[in-house]
């Protein structure tokens, strides 16, 4: 793990990290829809984390 960043919402996370860094195969709107199908608003209000990872040998 290289870093952890906390955001107030999924929108803030995607704005700061960039949708292509989260899922390069989906648009920002698609990603928000997919994430919100899994995590309802009451869970999103708890905050969102972006976790950086790096493959090591």
MMTF fields as JSON, N, C-alpha, C and O atoms, coordinates in Angstrom:
{
  "mmtfVersion": "1.0.0",
  "mmtfProducer": "UNKNOWN",
  "numBonds": 227,
  "numAtoms": 228,
  "numGroups": 57,
  "numChains": 1,
  "numModels": 1,
  "chainsPerModel": [1],
  "groupsPerChain": [57],
  "chainIdList": ["A"],
  "bondAtomList": [4, 2, 8, 6, 12, 10, 16, 14, 20, 18, 24, 22, 28, 26, 32, 30, 36, 34, 40, 38, 44, 42, 48, 46, 52, 50, 56, 54, 60, 58, 64, 62, 68, 66, 72, 70, 76, 74, 80, 78, 84, 82, 88, 86, 92, 90, 96, 94, 100, 98, 104, 102, 108, 106, 112, 110, 116, 114, 120, 118, 124, 122, 128, 126, 132, 130, 136, 134, 140, 138, 144, 142, 148, 146, 152, 150, 156, 154, 160, 158, 164, 162, 168, 166, 172, 170, 176, 174, 180, 178, 184, 182, 188, 186, 192, 190, 196, 194, 200, 198, 204, 202, 208, 206, 212, 210, 216, 214, 220, 218, 224, 222],
  "bondOrderList": [1, 1, 1, 1, 1, 1, 1, 1, 1, 1, 1, 1, 1, 1, 1, 1, 1, 1, 1, 1, 1, 1, 1, 1, 1, 1, 1, 1, 1, 1, 1, 1, 1, 1, 1, 1, 1, 1, 1, 1, 1, 1, 1, 1, 1, 1, 1, 1, 1, 1, 1, 1, 1, 1, 1, 1],
  "groupList": [{"groupName": "UNK", "atomNameList": ["N", "CA", "C", "O"], "elementList": ["N", "C", "C", "O"], "formalChargeList": [0, 0, 0, 0], "bondAtomList": [1, 0, 2, 1, 3, 2], "bondOrderList": [1, 1, 2], "singleLetterCode": "X", "chemCompType": "L-PEPTIDE LINKING"}],
  "groupTypeList": [0, 0, 0, 0, 0, 0, 0, 0, 0, 0, 0, 0, 0, 0, 0, 0, 0, 0, 0, 0, 0, 0, 0, 0, 0, 0, 0, 0, 0, 0, 0, 0, 0, 0, 0, 0, 0, 0, 0, 0, 0, 0, 0, 0, 0, 0, 0, 0, 0, 0, 0, 0, 0, 0, 0, 0, 0],
  "groupIdList": [1, 2, 3, 4, 5, 6, 7, 8, 9, 10, 11, 12, 13, 14, 15, 16, 17, 18, 19, 20, 21, 22, 23, 24, 25, 26, 27, 28, 29, 30, 31, 32, 33, 34, 35, 36, 37, 38, 39, 40, 41, 42, 43, 44, 45, 46, 47, 48, 49, 50, 51, 52, 53, 54, 55, 56, 57],
  "secStructList": [7, 7, 3, 3, 3, 3, 3, 1, 1, 2, 2, 2, 2, 2, 2, 2, 2, 7, 2, 2, 2, 2, 7, 6, 6, 1, 7, 2, 2, 2, 2, 2, 2, 2, 2, 2, 2, 2, 1, 7, 2, 2, 2, 2, 6, 6, 7, 3, 3, 3, 3, 3, 7, 7, 7, 7, 7],
  "xCoordList": [0.856, 0.0, 0.904, 1.839, 0.613, 1.457, 0.853, 1.573, -0.475, -1.123, -2.592, -3.172, -3.184, -4.623, -5.097, -4.513, -6.141, -6.729, -8.212, -8.902, -8.69, -10.103, -10.863, -10.367, -12.083, -12.947, -14.335, -14.743, -15.056, -16.398, -17.456, -18.511, -17.177, -18.176, -17.474, -16.288, -18.215, -17.672, -17.361, -16.381, -18.191, -17.93, -16.608, -15.814, -16.372, -15.122, -13.928, -12.881, -14.077, -13.013, -12.67, -11.499, -13.677, -13.435, -12.882, -12.05, -13.335, -12.813, -11.325, -10.546, -10.936, -9.552, -8.622, -7.501, -9.082, -8.23, -8.256, -7.294, -9.358, -9.522, -10.152, -9.649, -11.249, -11.952, -11.068, -11.252, -10.121, -9.267, -8.341, -7.86, -8.089, -7.259, -8.06, -7.491, -9.365, -10.23, -10.625, -10.46, -11.145, -11.535, -11.402, -12.29, -10.315, -10.094, -11.082, -11.098, -11.898, -12.836, -14.25, -15.145, -14.468, -15.812, -15.746, -14.763, -16.801, -16.874, -17.116, -17.45, -16.942, -17.187, -18.623, -18.864, -19.574, -20.985, -21.269, -22.016, -20.673, -20.845, -20.27, -20.878, -19.113, -18.493, -19.349, -19.537, -19.871, -20.747, -21.973, -22.366, -22.573, -23.754, -23.417, -24.174, -22.292, -21.891, -21.61, -22.074, -20.847, -20.503, -21.754, -21.893, -22.664, -23.863, -24.862, -25.747, -24.748, -25.562, -25.105, -25.902, -23.821, -23.253, -23.384, -23.767, -23.059, -23.04, -24.132, -24.043, -25.162, -26.254, -25.785, -24.697, -26.603, -26.216, -25.782, -24.868, -26.415, -26.019, -24.6, -23.914, -24.155, -22.771, -21.808, -20.714, -22.205, -21.359, -21.091, -19.995, -22.083, -21.917, -20.824, -20.322, -20.456, -19.386, -18.008, -17.039, -17.924, -16.667, -16.193, -16.665, -15.263, -14.759, -13.242, -12.629, -12.644, -11.192, -10.684, -11.273, -9.594, -8.839, -7.541, -6.821, -7.247, -6.066, -5.127, -5.504, -3.918, -2.915, -2.168, -1.794, -1.958, -1.22, -0.132, -0.226, 0.889, 2.003, 2.411, 2.558, 2.59, 3.01, 4.489, 5.296, 4.845, 6.259, 6.59, 5.749, 7.814, 8.257, 8.836, 9.26],
  "yCoordList": [-1.164, 0.0, 1.229, 1.328, 2.162, 3.349, 4.596, 5.521, 4.615, 5.79, 5.515, 4.586, 6.352, 6.332, 7.779, 8.621, 8.066, 9.41, 9.294, 8.412, 10.183, 10.157, 11.288, 12.408, 10.968, 11.943, 11.897, 10.881, 13.002, 13.107, 12.387, 12.024, 12.176, 11.543, 10.836, 11.052, 9.995, 9.323, 10.33, 10.176, 11.356, 12.397, 13.099, 13.328, 13.441, 14.094, 13.183, 13.65, 11.908, 10.948, 10.906, 10.986, 10.783, 10.719, 12.033, 12.027, 13.156, 14.449, 14.572, 15.055, 14.145, 14.294, 13.242, 13.556, 12.014, 10.916, 10.755, 10.274, 11.158, 10.972, 9.621, 8.592, 9.616, 8.363, 7.301, 6.11, 7.713, 6.724, 6.009, 4.914, 6.616, 5.962, 4.944, 4.034, 5.103, 4.18, 3.016, 1.853, 3.331, 2.308, 2.897, 3.624, 2.597, 3.208, 2.767, 3.335, 1.767, 1.255, 1.795, 1.407, 2.68, 3.213, 4.729, 5.279, 5.39, 6.84, 7.186, 6.325, 8.448, 8.92, 8.607, 8.134, 8.874, 8.645, 7.159, 6.791, 6.312, 4.866, 4.406, 3.594, 4.919, 4.534, 4.947, 4.168, 6.18, 6.621, 5.724, 5.351, 5.378, 4.51, 3.137, 2.605, 2.558, 1.236, 1.263, 0.399, 2.26, 2.361, 2.553, 1.939, 3.399, 3.692, 2.547, 2.511, 1.616, 0.407, -0.479, -1.206, -0.408, -1.224, -0.512, -1.118, 0.79, 1.564, 2.616, 3.575, 2.462, 3.44, 4.748, 4.797, 5.805, 7.116, 7.101, 7.837, 6.285, 6.273, 5.739, 6.135, 4.868, 4.377, 5.411, 5.606, 6.07, 7.091, 8.228, 8.789, 8.571, 9.65, 9.35, 10.265, 8.089, 7.721, 8.137, 8.173, 8.446, 8.838, 7.774, 6.637, 8.149, 7.265, 7.282, 8.32, 6.139, 6.037, 5.665, 4.84, 6.285, 5.876, 5.274, 5.917, 4.071, 3.369, 3.115, 2.466, 3.62, 3.39, 2.095, 1.821, 1.304, 0.062, -0.031, 0.555, -0.776, -0.99, -2.458, -3.008, -3.075, -4.465, -4.552, -3.836, -5.418, -5.633, -7.097, -7.981, -7.328, -8.707, -9.323, -10.479],
  "zCoordList": [0.0, 0.0, 0.0, 0.795, -0.901, -1.018, -0.386, -0.009, -0.272, 0.333, 0.571, 0.009, 1.427, 1.673, 1.683, 2.365, 0.939, 0.912, 1.235, 0.723, 2.081, 2.487, 1.805, 1.679, 1.366, 0.694, 1.305, 1.867, 1.191, 1.768, 0.941, 1.462, -0.361, -1.227, -2.379, -2.624, -3.077, -4.254, -5.357, -6.087, -5.476, -6.47, -6.183, -7.095, -4.922, -4.541, -4.81, -5.258, -4.544, -4.804, -6.286, -6.657, -7.126, -8.57, -9.112, -10.019, -8.566, -8.996, -8.67, -9.493, -7.498, -7.053, -7.659, -8.059, -7.725, -8.187, -9.701, -10.301, -10.309, -11.746, -12.031, -11.58, -12.776, -13.058, -13.708, -13.457, -14.532, -15.208, -14.231, -14.522, -13.082, -12.069, -11.26, -10.657, -11.252, -10.516, -11.415, -11.045, -12.594, -13.564, -14.968, -15.415, -15.661, -16.977, -18.056, -19.148, -17.761, -18.758, -18.595, -19.346, -17.631, -17.391, -17.255, -16.758, -17.701, -17.546, -16.081, -15.267, -15.771, -14.404, -13.983, -12.872, -14.882, -14.565, -14.348, -13.442, -15.18, -15.008, -13.678, -12.98, -13.332, -12.069, -10.879, -9.945, -10.915, -9.825, -9.71, -8.605, -10.826, -10.808, -10.238, -9.427, -10.651, -10.162, -8.663, -7.919, -8.23, -6.808, -5.967, -4.908, -6.429, -5.634, -5.634, -4.779, -6.562, -6.486, -5.326, -4.734, -5.014, -3.935, -2.591, -1.59, -2.582, -1.342, -1.362, -2.128, -0.537, -0.492, 0.166, 0.741, 0.08, 0.609, 2.075, 2.448, 2.91, 4.322, 4.503, 5.445, 3.638, 3.696, 3.112, 3.643, 2.027, 1.417, 2.399, 2.414, 3.215, 4.193, 5.217, 5.869, 5.363, 6.301, 5.778, 6.537, 4.505, 3.88, 2.909, 2.936, 2.055, 1.012, 1.044, 1.297, 0.789, 0.785, -0.602, -1.301, -0.975, -2.154, -1.626, -0.861, -2.023, -1.536, -2.704, -3.68, -2.606, -3.633, -3.34, -2.2, -4.392, -4.214, -5.27, -6.348, -4.931, -5.853, -5.765, -4.674, -6.912, -6.959, -6.644, -7.235, -5.724, -5.377, -5.63, -5.466, -6.025, -6.277, -5.035, -5.059]
}
